[in-house]
């Protein structure tokens, strides 16, 4: 099978990639298993040194890798650079902290010695999405490899150029052959890979549908799984909020990566009289965004990654307007490009409220008070994160338990940070990435007892 990577802005071909044959795929799986036998014996200090090297390779080649991100999925070049630099950060972070994270946990019992050690589990398969084609991979790979596991990457077919470059990073950093391998395969091969005896676990970042399918396969073959799926984050603005700060935060929270993020703010729940003031200022800020060629430094909004994504967003806009939402800005699309769009008076049941909107669409929702705002926030099948904007920090902190999501941010957009665990609840998936939690997902917590 031949895969073609198409630039969503120009429609031109970026690259062609041939899928692995059955024999080639089997060879890579066996290589990953063989590499694990040696890699697990490499000292942690050496694994940390190599991961720090990977961070250095990323920093020294920011322009090369950022350009591939932009060419393949349309992210503005300034944001692509930021993504590559964030990947170098996560490499550095685990290189610095893995030793403390993986140290033995001594637990006093009636034994002469009793402790828990953290051993690698083997080959881990990562099924990754196109929207942050470098970051999603490195936030898996840095903790997983440094723990002594080997990794296999099944990336989205529209960013196979990025996938090749990611494998190149680890090779250039000095990682032994087979420790990290890119698999150029169709998703139909997923079950075969998960079923293989070498693979001990699978992690997926992607859609709810993909997560359900992969979770079922992991269960079928008794393999550990971590799923990071969709989101419909609420961005709650209380009446006492500082609008100068809030509007700028909201702009990034919704429009970063042209809105193509699971943790983007999608439902803006505005308490009381703040609705009109926020709506007016936010609309002006969105209107001022510069759309255009994502390779230009001035571009803030590029195309969506594929035409079907723009078509899907347009359906959600049209159906929401047909059900009574007010079109405040935008609403048009052509090819892969969708105008930044704002809908007002959005209500539960409308697509703009109930569905995940993966693009530059903001839904304005009225709440009469804080209690109703939290109730509206909870009306979602997803549970990734919530933002609350207010000057009453103590009150906001005291209400963190009111939401079921995996993250609760006050006066800041929900974002991933190597130092903090990341993951969701409900249909947003299960398990955690990043921080100590992330490295613990794919280790064998082995009890050692000495009488």
Protein Blocks (a to p, Z undefined) as FASTA:
>chain_A
ZZddddfklopafbdcddddfklmmmmmmmmmmmmmmmmmpcfklmmmmmmmmmmmmmmm
mmmmmmmmmmmnopafklmmmmmmmmmmmmmmmmmmmmmmmpccddddfbfbdcdddddf
bjcdddddfklmmlmmmmmmmmmmmnopacdddddfklmmmmmmmmmmmmmnopaehkac
cddddfklmmmmmmpmklmbdcddddfklmmmmmmmmmmnopacdddddddddcdddfkb
cfklmmmmmmmmmmggghpafkbcfbdcdehjllmmmmmmmmmmmmmpccddfkbmklmb
dcdfbfklmmmmmmmmmmmmmnopacfbgjiaehjbccddddehiaehiaklmpccedjd
dcddddfbfklmmmmmmmcfbdfbccdddfblmlmmmmmmmpcbfbdcehiacdddfkbc
cddehjnogcjeehjklmmmmcccdddddZZ
